[in-house]
């Protein structure tokens, strides 16, 4: 067995350990006893396979242990601390909903429980929508924090927040801003983005402006609930989401656009990487975007070096590092799941598309993007069905009709936004061009969503369905790629 293959199985074992402990609670004492037995057995045999199996057992346990460390912190969360009155800093950009906004503040454990422990704790504070708060503001807070509770049997809200180390909420808070945000780099980026969003709203009318903001900066909360539902129904929510798949599609178009401008393929790679960085910077460097950027960057690097089919170790290494930092994202962060699986889909199906479609028919460009979309959809569909219970039958057609114009839409909307600070009349010209494309995109989604066969509710898709789907999918991918390798050897 090659060193590369051993490394692959060790990474897979670590991720498997995190996965196991996230879904089933294992006794660490029992696991250690079993592991010691396996290691002793492996050392007593002179077989390389026995040694590799022992190492895999160690990495599996390391994954279990890393996940258990964070899970134990959640189990040790103290009861509600009672009424508090303190000054705290807003550590995240306010999240605006339809009727309210959420602020995340940080306090010390001592400030809540008077126990001289200086561990940092995060509290999610709900306040009125009309009030103006920014990242970095110091606020005076009076409220009664409560441990996060689940409000639906279908959604684990407690663990959804716990993955970001938010353990308490304040639903009814008296809050007063006492100090403006200091002008550090991150605050400047967020302030600039807010001004850009406001300028988009001035140049482009609604709901097209909300879509432009979503495409440029990520997030669907600017769209009306009805329009969000239509995007979901047609499988187009990803164009306003921050995922590895979405970033990869954007980057792929940037590479094509760079080549169109006269850049070499290697130069267009750096052009696309710069585009990814600007995109992540504009939305404020959230962890989800950074993870998506890593996945998208890996795909671009592989495309540049012609190694898209040999990216297994790089993807697993990136995933393992992310799980070392925060193991809870594996189960309770759907964005991570979609980014990771979509990236695997793009990599594992690329040899099939390349041999039987792209080389055979000498096609590329938009057709290549369509094939990438199919690859990603096949790998993320079980997660979507399990979590959202909606099968967007019309999704492929919607992607074919809309994806090709998304990069141009982004370009026009971005130019309109930048020019609004420099020369407003020219900004209006690009704003009108962006509006025409946005109007087409929304109109297409509304039309397709109204078709009777556009989507199907799948309420009974459970864990078993997910396991069967991926079992069949990975089996097919393995045999197809093996056949391609064998054919290449024969040739």
C-alpha positions in Angstrom: 0.0 0.0 0.0 1.4 3.4 -1.0 2.0 6.2 1.6 -0.6 8.3 -0.2 -3.2 5.5 0.2 -2.3 5.0 3.9 -2.7 8.8 4.5 -6.1 8.6 2.8 -7.3 5.9 5.2 -5.9 7.6 8.2 -7.8 10.8 7.4 -10.9 8.8 6.6 -10.6 7.1 10.0 -10.3 10.4 11.9 -13.4 11.8 10.1 -15.2 8.5 10.7 -14.4 8.9 14.4 -15.9 12.4 14.5 -18.9 11.1 12.6 -19.5 8.1 14.9 -19.3 10.2 18.1 -21.6 12.9 16.6 -24.4 10.4 16.0 -23.7 7.7 18.6 -22.2 8.3 22.0 -19.3 5.9 22.7 -17.7 5.2 26.0 -14.1 6.5 25.8 -12.9 4.0 28.4 -14.3 1.1 26.4 -12.9 2.5 23.2 -9.4 3.0 24.7 -9.4 -0.6 25.9 -10.4 -1.9 22.5 -7.8 0.3 20.9 -5.0 -0.8 23.2 -5.8 -4.4 22.2 -5.8 -3.5 18.5 -2.4 -1.7 18.8 -0.8 -4.6 20.7 -2.1 -7.0 18.1 -0.8 -4.8 15.3 2.7 -4.5 16.9 2.9 -8.3 17.4 2.3 -9.0 13.7 5.0 -8.1 11.2 2.4 -7.5 8.6 2.2 -3.9 7.2 -1.6 -4.3 7.0 -1.8 -5.0 10.7 0.2 -1.9 11.4 -2.0 0.2 9.1 -5.1 -1.1 10.8 -3.7 -0.2 14.2 -3.0 3.3 13.0 -6.5 3.6 11.6 -7.8 2.6 15.0 -5.8 5.3 16.7 -7.0 8.0 14.3 -10.6 6.7 14.7 -10.2 7.2 18.4 -8.7 10.6 18.0 -11.7 11.6 16.0 -14.1 10.3 18.7 -12.0 12.1 21.4 -12.0 15.4 19.5 -15.8 15.3 19.1 -16.4 14.3 22.7 -14.3 17.3 24.0 -16.8 19.7 22.5 -19.9 17.6 23.3 -18.8 17.5 27.0 -18.6 21.3 27.1 -22.3 21.4 26.0 -23.3 18.8 28.6 -21.6 20.9 31.3 -23.5 24.1 30.4 -24.7 25.7 33.7 -28.3 26.5 34.4 -29.9 29.8 33.6 -27.9 32.5 35.5 -30.8 34.8 36.4 -31.1 38.5 35.6 -27.9 40.2 34.4 -26.9 43.8 33.8 -23.5 44.2 32.0 -21.6 45.8 29.2 -20.6 43.6 26.3 -19.3 43.7 22.7 -21.2 42.6 19.6 -18.8 40.1 18.0 -20.7 39.3 14.8 -22.5 41.3 12.2 -26.2 41.7 13.2 -28.5 39.2 11.5 -31.7 40.9 10.3 -34.9 38.8 10.1 -38.3 39.8 8.8 -39.5 41.3 12.1 -36.4 41.4 14.4 -32.6 41.2 14.5 -30.2 38.9 16.3 -27.0 40.1 18.0 -24.2 37.9 19.3 -22.4 39.3 22.3 -19.5 37.8 24.3 -19.2 37.8 28.1 -17.1 36.0 30.7 -18.5 33.1 32.8 -17.7 35.3 35.8 -20.0 38.0 34.6 -22.9 35.5 34.5 -22.2 33.3 37.5 -19.8 35.3 39.7 -17.4 32.4 39.9 -14.1 34.0 39.0 -13.9 31.9 35.8 -12.8 34.0 32.8 -14.0 31.6 30.0 -15.7 33.5 27.2 -19.4 32.8 26.6 -21.6 33.9 23.7 -25.2 35.0 24.1 -27.7 35.4 21.2 -29.8 38.6 21.9 -33.0 39.3 20.0 -33.9 43.0 19.6 -36.1 45.3 17.5 -35.4 45.4 13.8 -35.4 49.2 13.5 -32.5 49.7 15.9 -29.1 50.3 14.4 -26.2 48.1 15.7 -22.9 47.2 14.1 -20.2 44.7 14.6 -17.8 45.8 17.4 -20.4 48.1 19.2 -20.3 48.1 23.0 -23.8 47.7 24.4 -25.3 47.8 27.9 -27.5 44.8 28.3 -30.2 43.9 30.8 -31.9 40.5 30.4 -32.4 37.0 31.8 -30.3 34.6 29.7 -31.8 31.1 29.1 -30.2 28.0 27.9 -31.0 27.5 24.2 -34.0 25.3 23.7 -35.4 23.4 20.7 -38.6 24.8 19.3 -39.3 22.0 16.8 -38.8 18.2 16.8 -37.5 18.5 13.2 -34.7 20.9 13.9 -32.1 20.8 16.7 -31.8 24.6 17.3 -29.7 24.0 20.4 -26.9 22.2 18.6 -27.2 24.5 15.6 -26.2 27.4 17.9 -23.8 25.2 20.0 -21.6 24.6 16.9 -20.9 28.3 17.0 -20.4 28.1 20.8 -23.6 30.0 21.5 -25.3 28.4 24.6 -27.6 31.1 25.9 -30.3 33.4 24.4 -32.0 36.6 25.6 -35.4 37.0 23.9 -36.6 40.0 25.9 -33.6 42.3 26.4 -33.2 45.9 27.3 -30.2 47.0 25.2 -28.5 50.3 24.7 -25.5 51.2 22.6 -22.9 53.0 24.7 -19.9 52.9 22.3 -19.5 52.8 18.6 -17.4 50.1 16.9 -13.7 50.8 16.6 -12.5 51.1 13.1 -10.5 47.9 12.7 -10.0 46.2 9.3 -13.0 43.8 9.8 -15.3 46.6 10.9 -14.2 48.7 7.8 -15.0 45.8 5.5 -18.5 45.3 7.0 -19.2 49.0 6.9 -18.1 49.1 3.3 -20.3 46.2 2.4 -23.3 47.8 4.1 -22.8 51.0 2.1 -22.6 48.8 -1.1 -25.8 47.1 -0.2 -27.6 50.4 0.4 -26.3 51.7 -3.0 -27.7 48.6 -4.7 -31.1 49.3 -3.2 -31.0 52.8 -4.5 -30.0 51.8 -8.1 -32.1 48.7 -8.5 -35.7 48.3 -7.5 -37.1 45.4 -5.4 -37.1 42.4 -5.4 -34.3 42.5 -8.0 -32.1 44.5 -5.6 -32.5 41.8 -2.9 -31.5 39.1 -5.3 -28.4 41.2 -6.4 -27.5 41.6 -2.7 -27.9 37.9 -2.2 -25.8 36.9 -5.2 -23.0 39.4 -4.3 -22.9 39.0 -0.6 -24.6 35.7 0.2 -27.8 35.0 2.2 -31.5 34.7 1.3 -32.9 36.7 4.2 -33.2 39.8 2.1 -35.7 38.1 -0.2 -39.4 37.8 0.8 -40.5 34.5 2.3 -42.5 33.8 -0.8 -39.6 34.3 -3.1 -37.3 32.2 -0.8 -39.8 29.4 -1.1 -39.8 29.6 -4.9 -36.0 29.5 -5.0 -36.1 26.4 -2.8 -38.8 24.8 -4.9 -36.8 25.1 -8.1 -33.5 24.1 -6.5 -31.9 27.5 -7.0 -31.2 28.5 -3.4 -27.5 27.8 -4.0 -27.0 30.9 -6.1 -27.6 33.0 -3.0 -25.8 30.7 -0.6 -22.2 30.5 0.4 -21.0 26.9 -0.3 -18.0 25.2 -1.8 -20.2 24.3 -4.8 -21.4 27.9 -5.3 -17.9 29.3 -4.9 -16.5 26.7 -7.4 -19.2 27.6 -10.0 -18.4 31.3 -9.6 -14.6 30.6 -9.8 -15.0 28.3 -12.8 -16.9 31.1 -14.6 -14.1 33.6 -13.6 -11.5 31.3 -15.1 -13.5 31.1 -18.4 -13.9 34.9 -18.3 -10.2 35.3 -17.7 -9.4 33.1 -20.7 -11.9 35.1 -22.7 -9.9 38.3 -21.7 -6.8 36.8 -23.1 -5.2 35.3 -20.0 -3.4 31.9 -20.1 -5.0 29.1 -18.1 -2.5 29.4 -15.3 -3.1 33.2 -15.2 -6.8 32.8 -15.2 -6.4 30.5 -12.1 -4.9 33.3 -10.1 -7.6 35.7 -11.5 -10.3 33.3 -10.2 -8.5 32.9 -6.8 -8.5 36.7 -6.5 -12.2 36.7 -7.3 -12.9 34.2 -4.5 -10.9 36.3 -2.0 -12.8 39.5 -3.0 -16.1 37.6 -2.7 -15.3 36.3 0.8 -14.0 39.7 1.9 -17.2 41.4 0.7 -19.4 39.2 2.8 -17.2 39.7 5.9 -15.0 36.5 6.1 -17.6 34.3 7.9 -16.5 30.8 8.7 -18.9 29.3 6.2 -17.4 31.4 3.4 -13.8 30.5 4.4 -14.7 26.8 4.3 -16.3 27.3 1.0 -13.3 29.2 -0.3 -11.0 26.4 0.7 -13.1 23.8 -1.1 -13.5 26.0 -4.2 -9.8 26.8 -4.2 -8.9 23.1 -4.1 -11.1 22.4 -7.1 -9.5 25.3 -9.0 -6.0 24.2 -8.2 -6.8 20.7 -9.4 -8.3 22.0 -12.6 -5.2 24.2 -13.2 -2.9 21.2 -12.7 -5.1 18.7 -14.5 -5.4 16.6 -11.3 -9.1 16.9 -10.6 -9.5 13.2 -10.4 -6.7 12.8 -7.8 -7.8 15.3 -5.2 -9.1 12.8 -2.6 -6.3 13.4 0.0 -6.5 17.2 -0.3 -10.3 17.2 0.2 -10.1 14.8 3.2 -7.2 16.8 4.7 -9.1 20.1 4.4 -12.2 18.4 5.9 -10.1 16.9 8.8 -8.5 20.2 9.6 -11.9 21.9 9.7 -13.2 19.2 12.0 -10.2 19.5 14.3 -11.1 23.2 14.7 -14.8 22.5 15.1 -16.0 18.9 15.1 -19.6 19.9 15.6 -20.0 21.2 12.0 -20.0 17.6 10.7 -23.5 16.9 11.9 -25.0 20.3 12.8 -23.8 22.5 9.9 -25.7 21.7 6.7 -23.5 24.3 4.9 -20.4 22.3 5.7 -22.1 19.0 4.6 -23.2 20.5 1.3 -19.8 22.1 0.6 -17.9 18.9 1.4 -20.2 16.5 -0.5 -20.5 18.8 -3.5 -16.7 19.1 -3.8 -16.4 15.3 -3.6 -19.1 15.0 -6.4 -17.2 17.4 -8.6 -14.0 15.4 -8.1 -15.3 11.9 -8.3 -17.5 12.4 -11.4 -15.0 14.5 -13.4 -13.3 11.5 -15.1 -16.6 10.2 -16.3 -17.7 13.5 -17.8 -14.3 14.2 -19.2 -14.0 10.8 -21.0 -17.5 10.3 -22.3 -18.7 13.9 -22.9 -16.1 16.7 -22.8 -13.3 15.0 -24.8 -15.7 13.0 -27.0 -17.8 15.9 -28.1 -15.0 18.5 -27.6 -17.2 20.6 -25.5 -16.6 22.9 -22.5 -17.5 26.2 -21.1 -21.2 26.4 -20.2 -21.7 22.7 -20.9 -18.9 21.9 -18.5 -20.7 24.0 -15.8 -23.9 22.1 -16.4 -22.1 18.8 -15.9 -20.5 20.2 -12.7 -24.0 21.1 -11.5 -25.3 17.6 -12.1 -22.3 16.2 -10.2 -22.9 18.4 -7.2 -26.6 17.8 -7.2 -26.2 14.0 -7.2 -24.0 14.2 -4.1 -26.0 16.8 -2.1 -29.5 15.6 -2.9 -29.8 13.1 0.0 -28.9 15.8 2.5 -31.4 18.2 1.0 -34.2 15.6 0.9 -33.4 14.6 4.5 -33.3 18.1 5.9 -35.8 20.0 3.7 -38.1 17.2 2.4 -38.3 18.8 -1.0 -37.2 17.3 -4.4 -36.8 20.0 -7.0 -37.6 18.1 -10.2 -37.2 21.2 -12.3 -33.7 21.9 -10.8 -31.5 20.9 -13.7 -33.6 23.0 -16.2 -33.6 25.9 -13.8 -29.8 25.7 -13.4 -29.3 25.5 -17.2 -31.4 28.5 -17.8 -30.1 30.7 -15.0 -26.5 29.7 -14.1 -24.9 31.0 -17.4 -26.0 34.5 -16.7 -25.1 34.6 -13.0 -21.4 35.7 -13.5 -22.5 38.5 -15.9 -25.2 39.6 -13.4 -22.6 39.7 -10.6 -20.2 41.7 -12.8 -22.9 44.3 -13.7 -24.2 44.6 -10.2 -20.7 44.9 -8.8 -19.7 47.6 -11.3 -22.9 49.4 -10.6 -22.1 49.4 -6.9 -18.5 50.5 -7.2 -19.3 53.2 -9.7 -22.1 54.6 -7.4 -19.2 55.9 -5.3 -17.4 57.4 -8.3 -19.7 58.4 -11.1 -23.4 57.8 -10.4 -24.8 58.3 -14.0 -22.6 55.4 -15.2 -23.6 53.3 -12.2 -27.2 53.7 -13.3 -26.3 52.2 -16.7 -24.8 49.1 -15.2 -27.6 49.0 -12.7 -30.1 48.8 -15.5 -28.2 46.1 -17.2 -28.0 44.1 -14.0 -31.7 44.7 -13.4 -32.6 43.2 -16.8 -30.7 40.0 -16.0 -32.1 39.9 -12.4 -35.6 40.3 -13.8 -35.1 37.4 -16.2 -33.7 35.2 -13.3 -36.6 35.9 -11.0 -39.2 35.6 -13.8 -37.7 32.2 -14.8 -37.8 30.9 -11.2 -41.4 32.1 -10.7 -42.5 30.5 -14.0 -40.8 27.2 -13.3 -42.0 27.1 -9.7 -45.6 27.4 -10.9 -45.4 24.3 -13.0 -47.3 21.4 -11.5 -44.3 19.0 -11.7 -41.7 21.5 -10.5 -41.2 19.9 -7.1 -42.3 17.0 -4.9 -42.6 16.7 -1.2 -40.6 13.8 0.3 -41.6 13.6 3.9 -40.4 10.1 4.7 -36.8 10.3 3.5 -34.8 9.1 6.5 -31.3 8.0 7.5 -31.8 4.7 5.8 -32.5 6.5 2.5 -29.4 8.6 2.9 -27.3 5.5 3.6 -28.7 3.6 0.6 -28.3 6.6 -1.8 -24.6 7.1 -0.9 -23.9 3.3 -0.9 -25.2 3.0 -4.4 -23.6 6.3 -5.6 -20.1 5.6 -4.2 -20.4 2.0 -5.6 -21.2 3.2 -9.1 -18.5 5.9 -8.9 -15.9 3.3 -7.9 -16.8 0.8 -10.7 -17.1 3.6 -13.3 -13.7 5.1 -12.4 -12.1 1.7 -12.2 -13.4 0.9 -15.7 -12.0 4.2 -17.0 -8.6 3.5 -15.5 -8.5 -0.1 -16.9 -9.5 1.3 -20.4 -6.7 3.9 -20.2 -4.2 1.2 -19.3 -5.4 -0.9 -22.3 -5.0 2.0 -24.6 
